[in-house]
Amino acid sequence: MRKLSVILLVLCCACSNNDPESLDWILGSWQRTDDPAGRQSYEEWTKTDDGYQGFAYAMRDGDTIFREEMKITKTDKWTLFVEGTNHSTATLTSLEFKQDSISVFNPALDFPTQIHYWIAGDTLKAQVVNDVETIDFNFVKR
């Protein structure tokens, strides 16, 4: 019986997501709740062998009006790669990382120079920032 208890304890610890280096809280399909009228925006995040893969898009009247692909990987720091509609790639590196948030930056970009993601209850929040403008995003799982 003691062996079984030890095995169960080890399995429970191995299966729990207490990794302080994890961004698993970002996983899933998210719908923006604070879109401008007539627009629906979404982000979808999956886990990959080397990090996380994201896809964002916005719709108006059934047409896709915006799309970008994102990838977050970790070497010595977390790095966010964003490829937008115009096929240019922006690279932002972690400025701050906590168990429930990540902030990345690249001061060489025009906009955004910083991107912040964090989880607050059941809401995924994001903020894109430069010296002049800040745009807030609130998403719920769909």
Secondary structure, DSSP 4 states (H G I P E B T S, - for coil): -HHHHHHHHHHHHHHS---TT--GGG-EEEEESSPPTTEEEEEEEEEETTEEEEEEEEEETTEEEEEEEEEEEESSSEEEEEE-TT--EEEEEEEEEETTEEEEE-TTSSS-SEEEEEEETTEEEEEEE-SS-EEEEEEEE-
